[in-house]
Amino acid sequence: MEQSLAQHPAFHLAFQMGVLRKGPGWLRWGLSVRDAWIQVFEKHPIMGCLSADDSNPYTRIPLLLAEQRGIPAVACHHGALDCRMAFKICGFRVI
């Protein structure tokens, strides 16, 4: 896949900088985090999910898993004065 992406103009610079070589490691890490959260959801009677940082994979993944399972979930941001998050698009339904 790295070689295929390297041929695409949008990914050429990333390929030259070696960023694409990190992809397999990131994928393994992400799947490990996801699998750990799946085990939590399977082993415990989760009734709701609250996350104070939906930009962090460790706390976003449980929100996504809760949504898939129909479990109520709430996400908020703990840094009201964080300028990077001044305008953030909500990725979840508002009930």
All heavy atoms as an XYZ file, in Angstrom:
749
protein
N       0.824     -1.175      0.000
C       0.000      0.000      0.000
C       0.880      1.255      0.000
O       0.540      2.241     -0.633
C      -0.920     -0.015      1.221
C      -1.882      1.151      1.226
S      -3.209      1.047      2.415
C      -2.396      1.453      3.914
N       1.979      1.200      0.735
C       2.879      2.356      0.782
C       3.345      2.725     -0.622
O       3.346      3.909     -0.991
C       4.083      2.042      1.670
C       5.069      3.188      1.778
C       6.283      2.829      2.632
O       6.222      1.868      3.407
O       7.291      3.530      2.509
N       3.713      1.753     -1.423
C       4.181      2.016     -2.782
C       3.072      2.586     -3.652
O       3.316      3.475     -4.469
C       4.748      0.729     -3.406
C       6.021      0.249     -2.735
C       7.140      1.279     -2.805
O       7.325      1.963     -3.797
N       7.884      1.407     -1.707
N       1.856      2.091     -3.463
C       0.716      2.622     -4.231
C       0.457      4.077     -3.881
O       0.229      4.910     -4.758
C      -0.539      1.801     -3.966
O      -0.374      0.490     -4.426
N       0.478      4.391     -2.586
C       0.254      5.769     -2.170
C       1.382      6.682     -2.641
O       1.148      7.844     -2.976
C       0.120      5.857     -0.654
C      -1.162      5.284     -0.053
C      -1.094      5.290      1.466
C      -2.378      6.050     -0.539
N       2.591      6.162     -2.683
C       3.742      6.974     -3.108
C       3.586      7.452     -4.541
O       4.128      8.499     -4.914
C       5.028      6.165     -2.966
N       2.831      6.724     -5.342
C       2.612      7.113     -6.738
C       1.581      8.231     -6.883
O       1.517      8.896     -7.903
C       2.148      5.892     -7.554
C       3.108      4.716     -7.503
C       4.512      5.079     -7.948
O       4.701      5.752     -8.952
N       5.507      4.640     -7.185
N       0.790      8.428     -5.855
C      -0.257      9.458     -5.914
C       0.352     10.803     -5.522
O       1.047     10.910     -4.512
C      -1.390      9.097     -4.950
C      -2.620      9.903     -5.150
N      -2.755     11.185     -4.660
C      -3.763      9.625     -5.803
C      -3.928     11.654     -4.989
N      -4.569     10.723     -5.684
N       0.096     11.858     -6.301
C       0.699     13.175     -6.014
C       0.402     13.701     -4.608
O       1.255     14.337     -3.988
C       0.085     14.098     -7.070
C      -0.378     13.201     -8.166
C      -0.699     11.881     -7.525
N      -0.774     13.404     -4.077
C      -1.138     13.916     -2.756
C      -0.300     13.291     -1.634
O      -0.161     13.869     -0.566
C      -2.626     13.668     -2.488
N       0.268     12.118     -1.881
C       1.026     11.416     -0.851
C       2.520     11.376     -1.133
O       3.278     10.809     -0.358
C       0.506      9.981     -0.693
C      -0.879      9.912     -0.135
C      -1.971      9.763     -0.979
C      -1.103      9.996      1.224
C      -3.249      9.695     -0.474
C      -2.380      9.935      1.745
C      -3.458      9.785      0.886
N       2.946     11.977     -2.230
C       4.345     11.890     -2.623
C       5.290     12.480     -1.570
O       6.293     11.864     -1.211
C       4.568     12.563     -3.986
C       5.953     12.367     -4.504
N       6.412     11.144     -4.923
C       6.985     13.229     -4.639
C       7.673     11.255     -5.305
N       8.045     12.525     -5.144
N       4.963     13.638     -1.059
C       5.816     14.276     -0.049
C       5.854     13.439      1.235
O       6.913     13.259      1.836
C       5.339     15.693      0.252
C       6.178     16.492      1.240
C       7.626     16.619      0.754
C       5.577     17.867      1.463
N       4.699     12.933      1.644
C       4.657     12.078      2.841
C       5.536     10.848      2.653
O       6.235     10.421      3.572
C       3.221     11.661      3.145
N       5.533     10.301      1.444
C       6.383      9.147      1.147
C       7.861      9.534      1.255
O       8.652      8.832      1.897
C       6.075      8.603     -0.249
C       6.990      7.497     -0.666
C       6.855      6.229     -0.129
C       7.996      7.724     -1.589
C       7.706      5.199     -0.516
C       8.848      6.705     -1.981
C       8.700      5.436     -1.433
N       8.221     10.660      0.650
C       9.613     11.111      0.685
C      10.094     11.366      2.115
O      11.255     11.112      2.433
C       9.789     12.386     -0.143
C       9.768     12.148     -1.630
C       9.999     13.442     -2.389
O       9.516     14.511     -2.004
N      10.763     13.350     -3.467
N       9.216     11.845      2.968
C       9.588     12.151      4.348
C       9.568     10.912      5.250
O       9.957     10.979      6.402
C       8.642     13.210      4.910
C       8.785     14.555      4.215
S       7.586     15.762      4.822
C       8.071     15.901      6.519
N       9.095      9.794      4.731
C       9.062      8.563      5.517
C       7.844      8.411      6.409
O       7.778      7.489      7.223
N       6.876      9.298      6.247
C       5.684      9.248      7.091
C       4.892      7.965      6.848
O       4.377      7.355      7.786
C       4.789     10.489      6.850
C       3.472     10.382      7.588
C       5.531     11.754      7.253
N       4.814      7.534      5.606
C       4.020      6.352      5.291
C       4.593      5.080      5.909
O       3.852      4.127      6.147
C       3.891      6.179      3.772
C       3.182      7.314      3.032
C       3.121      7.029      1.537
C       1.785      7.530      3.589
N       5.867      5.068      6.204
C       6.477      3.887      6.830
C       5.952      3.663      8.240
O       6.033      2.561      8.772
C       7.999      4.015      6.868
C       8.630      3.586      5.557
C      10.132      3.641      5.634
N      10.507      4.840      4.876
C      11.414      5.722      5.242
N      12.098      5.547      6.340
N      11.648      6.780      4.512
N       5.416      4.713      8.839
C       4.877      4.597     10.194
C       3.471      3.993     10.206
O       2.984      3.588     11.254
C       4.846      5.971     10.865
C       6.222      6.565     11.051
C       6.146      7.920     11.686
C       7.545      8.500     11.834
N       7.540      9.782     12.499
N       2.837      3.925      9.061
C       1.454      3.451      8.955
C       1.197      2.091      9.581
O       0.260      1.946     10.379
N       1.984      1.068      9.262
C       1.717     -0.250      9.852
C       1.779     -0.240     11.385
O       0.952     -0.878     12.042
C       2.815     -1.139      9.258
C       3.154     -0.481      7.951
C       3.022      0.998      8.227
N       2.711      0.500     11.941
C       2.804      0.592     13.406
C       1.602      1.301     13.999
O       1.075      0.882     15.028
N       1.180      2.397     13.358
C      -0.002      3.119     13.826
C      -1.239      2.231     13.745
O      -2.091      2.258     14.630
C      -0.214      4.385     13.017
C       0.762      5.483     13.302
C       1.517      5.642     14.424
C       1.079      6.572     12.446
N       2.297      6.778     14.308
C       2.045      7.361     13.106
C       0.656      6.951     11.184
C       2.574      8.510     12.546
C       1.183      8.107     10.621
C       2.134      8.870     11.301
N      -1.345      1.472     12.674
C      -2.489      0.581     12.503
C      -2.507     -0.486     13.597
O      -3.544     -0.742     14.215
C      -2.464     -0.062     11.120
C      -3.647     -0.940     10.768
C      -4.951     -0.169     10.840
C      -3.455     -1.539      9.379
N      -1.360     -1.109     13.870
C      -1.287     -2.114     14.945
C      -1.670     -1.496     16.288
O      -2.416     -2.091     17.069
C       0.116     -2.715     15.021
C       0.373     -3.790     14.001
C       1.679     -4.525     14.279
N       2.849     -3.662     14.207
C       3.486     -3.340     13.088
N       3.079     -3.829     11.935
N       4.537     -2.547     13.114
N      -1.158     -0.291     16.573
C      -1.465      0.397     17.817
C      -2.965      0.676     17.915
O      -3.600      0.401     18.940
C      -0.666      1.696     17.904
C      -1.133      2.614     18.980
C      -0.857      2.518     20.310
C      -1.984      3.749     18.820
N      -1.475      3.537     20.988
C      -2.178      4.306     20.096
C      -2.584      4.348     17.713
C      -2.961      5.434     20.299
C      -3.355      5.471     17.912
C      -3.541      6.005     19.196
N      -3.540      1.237     16.856
C      -4.965      1.575     16.863
C      -5.848      0.358     17.048
O      -6.835      0.394     17.788
N      -5.498     -0.735     16.387
C      -6.280     -1.957     16.537
C      -6.147     -2.534     17.945
O      -7.104     -3.078     18.496
C      -5.859     -2.989     15.493
C      -6.205     -2.621     14.041
C      -5.611     -3.635     13.078
C      -7.703     -2.472     13.852
N      -4.971     -2.384     18.543
C      -4.775     -2.852     19.923
C      -5.638     -2.057     20.896
O      -6.255     -2.627     21.805
C      -3.309     -2.731     20.333
O      -2.507     -3.575     19.573
N      -5.676     -0.750     20.715
C      -6.511      0.102     21.573
C      -7.977     -0.259     21.390
O      -8.729     -0.434     22.363
C      -6.270      1.605     21.277
C      -7.250      2.486     22.037
C      -4.840      1.988     21.600
N      -8.395     -0.411     20.129
C      -9.785     -0.779     19.851
C     -10.143     -2.127     20.479
O     -11.173     -2.275     21.134
C     -10.013     -0.855     18.345
C     -11.472     -1.188     17.991
C     -11.638     -1.934     16.706
N     -10.862     -3.159     16.693
C     -10.628     -3.854     15.591
N     -11.067     -3.428     14.435
N      -9.933     -4.976     15.635
N      -9.261     -3.104     20.307
C      -9.525     -4.440     20.852
C      -9.617     -4.424     22.372
O     -10.436     -5.141     22.953
C      -8.457     -5.419     20.383
C      -8.529     -5.689     18.880
O      -9.540     -5.309     18.246
O      -7.566     -6.268     18.347
N      -8.792     -3.606     23.012
C      -8.852     -3.498     24.473
C     -10.201     -2.930     24.911
O     -10.820     -3.422     25.864
C      -7.707     -2.627     24.987
N     -10.672     -1.899     24.209
C     -11.971     -1.320     24.556
C     -13.102     -2.295     24.266
O     -14.094     -2.344     25.013
C     -12.191      0.008     23.823
C     -11.611      1.162     24.562
C     -10.556      1.944     24.192
C     -12.034      1.665     25.827
N     -10.310      2.899     25.143
C     -11.204      2.753     26.163
C     -13.037      1.307     26.719
C     -11.359      3.480     27.339
C     -13.185      2.027     27.904
C     -12.346      3.099     28.191
N     -12.999     -3.061     23.203
C     -14.029     -4.063     22.907
C     -14.133     -5.054     24.066
O     -15.236     -5.433     24.482
C     -13.733     -4.780     21.571
C     -14.043     -3.841     20.403
C     -14.545     -6.075     21.442
C     -13.632     -4.380     19.038
N     -12.987     -5.464     24.615
C     -12.998     -6.376     25.756
C     -13.699     -5.752     26.962
O     -14.447     -6.427     27.674
C     -11.577     -6.787     26.125
C     -10.971     -7.739     25.125
C      -9.582     -8.189     25.545
O      -9.243     -8.180     26.724
N      -8.778     -8.575     24.576
N     -13.458     -4.466     27.183
C     -14.133     -3.778     28.296
C     -15.640     -3.830     28.097
O     -16.395     -4.161     29.018
C     -13.647     -2.315     28.427
C     -14.512     -1.524     29.398
C     -12.185     -2.276     28.840
N     -16.104     -3.522     26.884
C     -17.539     -3.516     26.603
C     -18.135     -4.916     26.695
O     -19.298     -5.070     27.071
C     -17.815     -2.905     25.225
C     -17.908     -1.412     25.233
C     -16.768     -0.630     25.236
C     -19.136     -0.772     25.248
C     -16.840      0.756     25.244
C     -19.239      0.612     25.266
C     -18.075      1.370     25.265
N     -17.377     -5.940     26.348
C     -17.880     -7.306     26.392
C     -17.893     -7.878     27.806
O     -18.740     -8.705     28.134
C     -17.060     -8.209     25.462
C     -17.313     -7.922     24.004
C     -16.454     -8.747     23.066
O     -15.557     -9.476     23.536
O     -16.678     -8.644     21.845
N     -16.968     -7.453     28.658
C     -16.828     -8.040     29.988
C     -17.577     -7.288     31.085
O     -17.746     -7.807     32.182
C     -15.349     -8.145     30.364
C     -14.604     -9.154     29.521
C     -13.164     -9.258     29.943
C     -12.448    -10.283     29.053
N     -11.057    -10.446     29.452
N     -18.002     -6.062     30.827
C     -18.644     -5.246     31.860
C     -19.995     -4.739     31.360
O     -20.161     -4.464     30.173
C     -17.755     -4.064     32.235
C     -16.414     -4.489     32.757
N     -16.234     -4.964     34.037
C     -15.203     -4.541     32.162
C     -14.963     -5.285     34.208
N     -14.312     -5.035     33.081
N     -20.955     -4.580     32.269
C     -22.283     -4.084     31.873
C     -22.277     -2.561     31.697
O     -22.707     -1.817     32.575
C     -23.175     -4.523     33.041
C     -22.255     -4.531     34.225
C     -20.900     -4.944     33.675
N     -21.788     -2.099     30.573
C     -21.691     -0.658     30.306
C     -23.093     -0.103     30.041
O     -23.808     -0.601     29.177
C     -20.773     -0.384     29.090
C     -19.409     -1.072     29.247
C     -20.647      1.111     28.836
C     -18.583     -0.577     30.391
N     -23.457      0.940     30.784
C     -24.781      1.546     30.628
C     -24.711      2.914     29.961
O     -25.722      3.446     29.530
C     -25.455      1.664     31.989
C     -25.683      0.309     32.639
S     -26.370      0.431     34.287
C     -27.961      1.134     33.942
N     -23.536      3.508     29.907
C     -23.356      4.820     29.306
C     -21.883      5.118     29.165
O     -21.039      4.456     29.776
N     -21.575      6.089     28.346
C     -20.177      6.430     28.095
C     -20.029      7.951     28.119
O     -20.759      8.664     27.440
C     -19.768      5.870     26.735
S     -18.041      6.156     26.320
N     -19.084      8.433     28.919
C     -18.790      9.857     29.018
C     -17.326     10.065     28.674
O     -16.446      9.402     29.225
C     -19.053     10.373     30.440
C     -18.559     11.779     30.754
C     -19.300     12.808     29.904
C     -18.717     12.084     32.228
N     -17.061     10.967     27.749
C     -15.690     11.277     27.362
C     -15.474     12.776     27.434
O     -16.279     13.547     26.921
C     -15.410     10.794     25.936
O     -14.151     11.257     25.513
N     -14.362     13.174     28.050
C     -14.044     14.594     28.146
C     -13.000     14.993     27.120
O     -12.434     16.078     27.199
C     -13.563     14.930     29.544
N     -12.728     14.128     26.150
C     -11.794     14.475     25.076
C     -12.027     13.527     23.915
O     -11.423     12.470     23.828
C     -10.348     14.375     25.568
C      -9.350     14.854     24.521
O      -9.782     15.223     23.404
O      -8.149     14.858     24.800
N     -12.916     13.911     23.002
C     -13.236     13.023     21.887
C     -12.224     13.128     20.753
O     -12.400     12.528     19.702
C     -14.647     13.264     21.376
C     -14.826     14.619     20.728
O     -14.017     15.531     21.014
O     -15.781     14.787     19.941
N     -11.140     13.862     20.964
C     -10.076     13.950     19.956
C      -8.953     12.961     20.243
O      -8.058     12.796     19.435
C      -9.488     15.364     19.929
O     -10.477     16.285     19.573
N      -8.990     12.325     21.384
C      -7.971     11.387     21.812
C      -8.447      9.972     21.476
O      -9.536      9.590     21.880
C      -7.778     11.545     23.328
C      -6.777     10.609     23.911
O      -6.562      9.504     23.438
N      -6.168     11.035     24.993
N      -7.667      9.184     20.752
C      -8.114      7.832     20.387
C      -8.506      6.970     21.588
O      -9.443      6.188     21.501
C      -6.911      7.231     19.673
C      -6.117      8.392     19.205
C      -6.350      9.494     20.195
N      -7.809      7.119     22.716
C      -8.123      6.311     23.892
C      -9.510      6.616     24.441
O     -10.122      5.774     25.086
C      -7.088      6.537     24.998
C      -5.723      6.013     24.651
C      -4.693      6.883     24.326
C      -5.462      4.646     24.640
C      -3.423      6.409     24.000
C      -4.203      4.155     24.317
C      -3.187      5.044     23.999
O      -1.947      4.568     23.681
N     -10.003      7.824     24.220
C     -11.313      8.196     24.729
C     -12.360      8.382     23.629
O     -13.546      8.486     23.919
C     -11.216      9.477     25.581
O     -10.569     10.500     24.829
C     -10.435      9.224     26.857
N     -11.954      8.406     22.374
C     -12.912      8.473     21.268
C     -13.431      7.091     20.901
O     -14.608      6.913     20.585
C     -12.292      9.128     20.041
C     -13.275      9.182     18.875
C     -12.906     10.227     17.861
N     -13.818     10.247     16.761
C     -14.895     11.009     16.700
N     -15.195     11.793     17.703
N     -15.678     10.989     15.642
N     -12.566      6.100     20.936
C     -12.964      4.747     20.549
C     -14.133      4.244     21.396
O     -15.091      3.691     20.849
C     -11.755      3.794     20.561
C     -10.828      4.154     19.383
C     -12.195      2.338     20.491
C      -9.504      3.415     19.371
N     -14.123      4.435     22.727
C     -15.296      3.967     23.477
C     -16.588      4.690     23.086
O     -17.662      4.091     23.123
C     -14.936      4.225     24.942
C     -13.696      5.020     24.943
C     -13.060      4.905     23.610
N     -16.490      5.950     22.673
C     -17.685      6.651     22.182
C     -18.231      5.978     20.928
O     -19.441      5.785     20.781
C     -17.358      8.114     21.878
C     -17.072      9.026     23.054
C     -16.541     10.366     22.568
C     -18.324      9.214     23.897
N     -17.331      5.627     20.021
C     -17.749      4.968     18.783
C     -18.338      3.588     19.059
O     -19.358      3.199     18.469
C     -16.565      4.858     17.820
C     -15.975      6.187     17.346
C     -14.684      5.957     16.582
C     -16.981      6.954     16.513
N     -17.716      2.842     19.961
C     -18.223      1.516     20.308
C     -19.581      1.617     21.002
O     -20.480      0.806     20.742
C     -17.219      0.780     21.194
C     -15.904      0.391     20.514
C     -14.929     -0.174     21.537
C     -16.144     -0.592     19.382
N     -19.738      2.604     21.873
C     -21.031      2.806     22.540
C     -22.107      3.108     21.506
O     -23.208      2.542     21.564
C     -20.928      3.933     23.567
N     -21.794      3.966     20.556
C     -22.769      4.304     19.520
C     -23.168      3.062     18.722
O     -24.348      2.840     18.451
C     -22.212      5.366     18.586
C     -23.214      5.774     17.515
C     -22.661      6.808     16.552
O     -21.460      6.782     16.265
O     -23.467      7.630     16.085
N     -22.193      2.233     18.361
C     -22.482      1.003     17.611
C     -23.404      0.070     18.386
O     -24.197     -0.654     17.798
C     -21.190      0.250     17.294
C     -20.351      0.873     16.225
C     -19.054      0.098     15.999
O     -18.693     -0.799     16.774
N     -18.358      0.436     14.940
N     -23.279      0.082     19.705
C     -24.061     -0.820     20.547
C     -25.362     -0.192     21.040
O     -26.103     -0.795     21.802
C     -23.210     -1.257     21.740
C     -22.109     -2.207     21.342
C     -21.094     -2.361     22.461
N     -20.157     -3.448     22.260
C     -19.168     -3.463     21.375
N     -18.989     -2.438     20.576
N     -18.355     -4.500     21.268
N     -25.631      1.038     20.658
C     -26.846      1.714     21.095
C     -26.800      2.146     22.554
O     -27.830      2.332     23.195
N     -25.602      2.315     23.091
C     -25.411      2.745     24.477
C     -25.319      4.267     24.497
O     -24.583      4.849     23.699
C     -24.123      2.116     25.058
C     -24.248      0.588     25.092
C     -23.819      2.670     26.440
C     -22.958     -0.136     25.437
N     -26.042      4.931     25.388
C     -25.954      6.397     25.454
C     -24.513      6.862     25.682
O     -23.777      6.277     26.478
C     -26.823      6.754     26.665
C     -27.729      5.573     26.850
C     -26.953      4.380     26.385
N     -24.136      7.900     24.963
C     -22.772      8.420     25.068
C     -22.800      9.946     25.034
O     -23.582     10.537     24.300
C     -21.913      7.887     23.932
N     -21.933     10.552     25.838
C     -21.816     12.004     25.900
C     -20.342     12.357     25.744
O     -19.481     11.771     26.390
C     -22.340     12.562     27.241
C     -22.103     14.056     27.332
C     -23.807     12.226     27.423
N     -20.066     13.321     24.878
C     -18.702     13.807     24.704
C     -18.694     15.305     24.979
O     -19.580     16.038     24.551
C     -18.210     13.536     23.291
N     -17.709     15.741     25.720
C     -17.532     17.160     25.974
C     -16.049     17.460     25.847
O     -15.234     16.561     25.725
C     -18.048     17.540     27.362
S     -17.226     16.671     28.708
N     -15.727     18.726     25.862
C     -14.316     19.096     25.778
C     -13.943     19.796     27.066
O     -14.622     20.705     27.520
C     -14.052     19.996     24.569
C     -12.598     20.166     24.298
N     -11.814     21.057     24.983
C     -11.778     19.523     23.439
C     -10.568     20.963     24.553
N     -10.521     20.040     23.621
N     -12.863     19.368     27.669
C     -12.459     19.885     28.969
C     -11.692     21.205     28.882
O     -11.445     21.839     29.892
C     -11.601     18.858     29.701
C     -10.434     18.396     28.891
N      -9.290     19.122     28.746
C     -10.273     17.276     28.152
C      -8.453     18.473     27.960
N      -9.023     17.350     27.592
N     -11.317     21.632     27.694
C     -10.534     22.862     27.568
C     -11.305     23.949     26.850
O     -11.079     24.223     25.676
N     -12.212     24.589     27.554
C     -13.070     25.598     26.936
C     -12.268     26.746     26.323
O     -12.717     27.388     25.384
C     -14.055     26.147     27.965
N     -11.083     26.999     26.841
C     -10.269     28.088     26.306
C      -9.194     27.601     25.343
O      -8.296     28.354     24.979
C      -9.637     28.872     27.469
C     -10.637     29.490     28.437
C      -9.905     30.161     29.590
C     -11.550     30.468     27.728
N      -9.290     26.366     24.927
C      -8.338     25.782     23.984
C      -8.662     26.321     22.585
O      -9.639     25.926     21.969
C      -8.451     24.261     24.017
C      -7.435     23.580     23.123
O      -6.758     24.275     22.345
O      -7.324     22.355     23.207
N      -7.851     27.225     22.082
C      -8.135     27.879     20.797
C      -8.197     26.894     19.629
O      -8.890     27.140     18.658
C      -7.086     28.946     20.513
S      -7.174     30.316     21.668
N      -7.477     25.783     19.734
C      -7.531     24.797     18.650
C      -8.927     24.201     18.525
O      -9.302     23.700     17.481
C      -6.528     23.663     18.900
C      -5.090     24.100     18.856
C      -4.150     22.948     19.169
N      -4.434     22.397     20.501
C      -4.656     21.115     20.752
N      -4.614     20.223     19.792
N      -4.904     20.690     21.972
N      -9.684     24.235     19.600
C     -11.005     23.627     19.601
C     -12.122     24.673     19.605
O     -13.256     24.363     19.941
C     -11.161     22.710     20.822
C     -10.162     21.606     20.896
S     -10.382     20.492     19.485
C      -9.020     19.388     19.748
N     -11.820     25.904     19.250
C     -12.815     26.964     19.295
C     -14.013     26.649     18.396
O     -15.150     26.927     18.754
C     -12.179     28.293     18.894
N     -13.760     26.075     17.250
C     -14.822     25.695     16.326
C     -14.614     24.247     15.966
O     -13.703     23.908     15.208
C     -14.791     26.569     15.067
C     -14.992     28.018     15.365
C     -13.911     28.880     15.453
C     -16.250     28.519     15.595
C     -14.084     30.210     15.742
C     -16.446     29.857     15.887
C     -15.355     30.715     15.962
N     -15.429     23.403     16.517
C     -15.260     21.970     16.326
C     -16.572     21.387     15.825
O     -17.625     21.647     16.383
C     -14.863     21.319     17.647
C     -14.494     19.883     17.514
C     -13.909     19.392     18.805
C     -13.512     17.965     18.663
N     -13.007     17.409     19.905
N     -16.488     20.596     14.793
C     -17.673     19.973     14.224
C     -18.009     18.745     15.055
O     -17.178     17.886     15.293
C     -17.426     19.584     12.757
C     -17.151     20.842     11.933
C     -18.607     18.807     12.197
C     -16.682     20.570     10.529
N     -19.243     18.670     15.473
C     -19.710     17.540     16.268
C     -19.895     16.329     15.367
O     -20.546     16.399     14.331
C     -21.024     17.900     16.942
S     -21.668     16.557     17.942
N     -19.296     15.210     15.757
C     -19.401     13.996     14.959
C     -20.488     13.057     15.426
O     -20.666     11.986     14.897
N     -21.258     13.466     16.434
C     -22.290     12.599     16.984
C     -23.638     13.276     16.883
O     -23.743     14.476     16.775
C     -21.978     12.266     18.449
C     -20.729     11.470     18.604
C     -19.526     12.075     18.903
C     -20.746     10.101     18.410
C     -18.377     11.348     19.035
C     -19.584      9.361     18.542
C     -18.393      9.976     18.851
N     -24.678     12.472     16.950
C     -26.035     12.994     16.905
C     -26.369     13.703     18.207
O     -25.965     13.268     19.273
C     -27.030     11.861     16.705
C     -26.914     11.183     15.386
C     -27.796      9.995     15.393
N     -27.251      9.140     16.477
C     -27.461      7.863     16.571
N     -28.215      7.255     15.734
N     -26.935      7.158     17.552
N     -27.124     14.750     18.111
C     -27.615     15.460     19.286
C     -29.008     14.932     19.572
O     -29.866     14.913     18.694
C     -27.651     16.982     19.049
C     -28.221     17.695     20.247
C     -26.257     17.490     18.730
N     -29.223     14.489     20.803
C     -30.538     13.916     21.167
C     -31.280     14.914     22.024
O     -30.794     15.542     22.876
C     -30.335     12.581     21.922
C     -29.620     11.602     21.004
C     -31.662     12.030     22.378
C     -29.235     10.316     21.694
